[in-house]
Amino acid sequence: MKPDAPTDTAPAPDTAPAAETSAGPAPEAETSAAPQAGPDTAPGAAARPRRRVLRTVGLIAVAAVIGLVGGTAVGYGVQAQREPTALPPLNQPGLVQPKSLPKGQKAKPLPASEDLRTKAQGDLRKLLLPKPAGARNAESADADGWMDVFAFTSMFNGPSGALDHQLDLGVRRIAVASWETGENRETDVRLVQYRANDVLGAEEYVEDQQRYMPDEDFARNEGRELKGSTNGRYYVFPVKRKAGYLDSYQARAYFHRGDIAVEIFVSDTKKISENDIRSLAERQLGRL
């Protein structure tokens, strides 16, 4: 029976290693569990560097504010200690102050020939260009040299609207002169005077007429500047031809002086030169 004993005890070596193997992983478990404690202590270590960064940024910001305020104060202090810079002299060479009149004396009024206001308050017809020698009275001429406002506005497209507009501008009176020369040349001069109010009636009326002169049905050009006037211009229209009729030529001038608006019309069946209308406008301007 002894020879069979080893067979009954042979499994013992097999079980011993099993116990050793099951006990072996314990050190590994301890090793793998050790790193898990790391995150529990990390926030405390990371908070310190973050607080240091915030503290540094705060110090830099405070230093910047102190530097800005200090620099501004130093700049004002330096400027306050400097001598003031003298301003350059006014560029008005030859400026002469008028001498005051002796006590008790007054400036002499302008003669009527030089005072536009005095001239304009008198007989407006006397400021019109005189009829040229040898000229004939035009059929359309007013016998007394005056044109009423209704007759004046009736010559516009839309007379009722023109009347309202003229009343708004403060129209006061209209002096006219008309004559004929040559075969078919007719010249009309009108002085339209406006009342003094918050609207510059004479200027606005002239600008209204000048505004449509470049249109197709009128001069088709901007006209030429009338020297000696504020905004005066004169225009020569292109010829109009129609079968069965004589050629039609026109020229106009518009300008103002003070409260008087001036309009000059020339019509003919022959060509009208720029010199013709310019000469009339310059002579009428010289009478105002």
Solvent accessible surface area in square Angstrom, and as a share of the most:
residue,aa,sasa,rsa
1,M,194,0.86
2,K,175,0.74
3,P,113,0.71
4,D,82,0.42
5,A,53,0.41
6,P,85,0.53
7,T,101,0.59
8,D,118,0.61
9,T,91,0.53
10,A,60,0.46
11,P,73,0.46
12,A,61,0.47
13,P,88,0.55
14,D,106,0.55
15,T,90,0.52
16,A,53,0.41
17,P,68,0.43
18,A,61,0.47
19,A,63,0.49
20,E,124,0.56
21,T,98,0.57
22,S,86,0.55
23,A,67,0.52
24,G,40,0.38
25,P,67,0.42
26,A,57,0.44
27,P,80,0.50
28,E,122,0.55
29,A,60,0.46
30,E,127,0.57
31,T,98,0.57
32,S,75,0.48
33,A,53,0.41
34,A,66,0.51
35,P,91,0.57
36,Q,135,0.60
37,A,61,0.47
38,G,38,0.37
39,P,91,0.57
40,D,117,0.61
41,T,101,0.58
42,A,54,0.42
43,P,89,0.56
44,G,43,0.42
45,A,60,0.46
46,A,50,0.39
47,A,25,0.20
48,R,130,0.47
49,P,65,0.41
50,R,153,0.56
51,R,131,0.48
52,R,134,0.49
53,V,90,0.52
54,L,120,0.60
55,R,142,0.52
56,T,71,0.41
57,V,87,0.50
58,G,34,0.32
59,L,118,0.59
60,I,113,0.57
61,A,53,0.41
62,V,87,0.50
63,A,61,0.48
64,A,65,0.50
65,V,93,0.53
66,I,115,0.58
67,G,46,0.44
68,L,131,0.65
69,V,94,0.54
70,G,33,0.31
71,G,46,0.44
72,T,69,0.40
73,A,61,0.47
74,V,99,0.57
75,G,39,0.38
76,Y,159,0.61
77,G,31,0.30
78,V,68,0.39
79,Q,113,0.50
80,A,86,0.67
81,Q,156,0.69
82,R,153,0.56
83,E,152,0.68
84,P,120,0.76
85,T,130,0.75
86,A,91,0.70
87,L,163,0.81
88,P,110,0.69
89,P,124,0.78
90,L,152,0.76
91,N,140,0.72
92,Q,100,0.44
93,P,117,0.74
94,G,73,0.70
95,L,113,0.56
96,V,123,0.71
97,Q,137,0.61
98,P,118,0.74
99,K,193,0.82
100,S,107,0.69
101,L,94,0.47
102,P,79,0.50
103,K,203,0.86
104,G,80,0.77
105,Q,111,0.49
106,K,182,0.77
107,A,83,0.64
108,K,187,0.79
109,P,120,0.75
110,L,109,0.54
111,P,73,0.46
112,A,61,0.47
113,S,85,0.55
114,E,114,0.51
115,D,38,0.20
116,L,46,0.23
117,R,170,0.62
118,T,70,0.40
119,K,45,0.19
120,A,2,0.02
121,Q,83,0.37
122,G,36,0.35
123,D,47,0.24
124,L,0,0.00
125,R,89,0.33
126,K,145,0.62
127,L,15,0.08
128,L,14,0.07
129,L,7,0.04
130,P,83,0.52
131,K,97,0.41
132,P,50,0.32
133,A,110,0.86
134,G,81,0.78
135,A,13,0.10
136,R,110,0.40
137,N,108,0.55
138,A,6,0.04
139,E,172,0.77
140,S,75,0.48
141,A,35,0.27
142,D,54,0.28
143,A,118,0.91
144,D,84,0.44
145,G,12,0.12
146,W,72,0.25
147,M,29,0.13
148,D,89,0.46
149,V,29,0.17
150,F,144,0.60
151,A,44,0.34
152,F,0,0.00
153,T,3,0.02
154,S,66,0.43
155,M,96,0.43
156,F,54,0.22
157,N,154,0.79
158,G,45,0.44
159,P,66,0.41
160,S,85,0.55
161,G,44,0.42
162,A,17,0.13
163,L,37,0.18
164,D,84,0.44
165,H,73,0.32
166,Q,5,0.02
167,L,105,0.52
168,D,104,0.54
169,L,4,0.02
170,G,8,0.08
171,V,5,0.03
172,R,87,0.32
173,R,50,0.18
174,I,1,0.00
175,A,0,0.00
176,V,11,0.06
177,A,22,0.17
178,S,16,0.10
179,W,8,0.03
180,E,39,0.18
181,T,42,0.25
182,G,60,0.58
183,E,133,0.60
184,N,70,0.36
185,R,50,0.18
186,E,43,0.19
187,T,5,0.03
188,D,25,0.13
189,V,0,0.00
190,R,33,0.12
191,L,0,0.00
192,V,0,0.00
193,Q,0,0.00
194,Y,2,0.01
195,R,134,0.49
196,A,98,0.76
197,N,73,0.38
198,D,141,0.73
199,V,48,0.27
200,L,127,0.63
201,G,3,0.03
202,A,3,0.02
203,E,52,0.23
204,E,66,0.29
205,Y,3,0.01
206,V,1,0.00
207,E,65,0.29
208,D,33,0.17
209,Q,13,0.06
210,Q,26,0.11
211,R,158,0.58
212,Y,66,0.25
213,M,0,0.00
214,P,47,0.29
215,D,71,0.37
216,E,117,0.52
217,D,102,0.53
218,F,55,0.23
219,A,1,0.01
220,R,127,0.46
221,N,56,0.29
222,E,120,0.54
223,G,18,0.17
224,R,136,0.50
225,E,116,0.52
226,L,1,0.00
227,K,165,0.70
228,G,62,0.60
229,S,22,0.14
230,T,116,0.67
231,N,39,0.20
232,G,1,0.01
233,R,77,0.28
234,Y,16,0.06
235,Y,4,0.01
236,V,41,0.24
237,F,11,0.05
238,P,51,0.32
239,V,46,0.26
240,K,100,0.42
241,R,166,0.61
242,K,140,0.59
243,A,99,0.77
244,G,87,0.83
245,Y,152,0.58
246,L,131,0.65
247,D,44,0.23
248,S,47,0.31
249,Y,37,0.14
250,Q,50,0.22
251,A,1,0.00
252,R,33,0.12
253,A,0,0.00
254,Y,2,0.01
255,F,0,0.00
256,H,22,0.10
257,R,80,0.29
258,G,51,0.49
259,D,43,0.22
260,I,0,0.00
261,A,0,0.00
262,V,1,0.00
263,E,3,0.01
264,I,0,0.00
265,F,39,0.16
266,V,3,0.02
267,S,48,0.31
268,D,16,0.08
269,T,40,0.23
270,K,125,0.53
271,K,154,0.65
272,I,2,0.01
273,S,48,0.31
274,E,74,0.33
275,N,82,0.42
276,D,48,0.25
277,I,0,0.00
278,R,81,0.29
279,S,38,0.25
280,L,19,0.09
281,A,0,0.00
282,E,63,0.28
283,R,121,0.44
284,Q,0,0.00
285,L,12,0.06
286,G,63,0.61
287,R,93,0.34
288,L,12,0.06
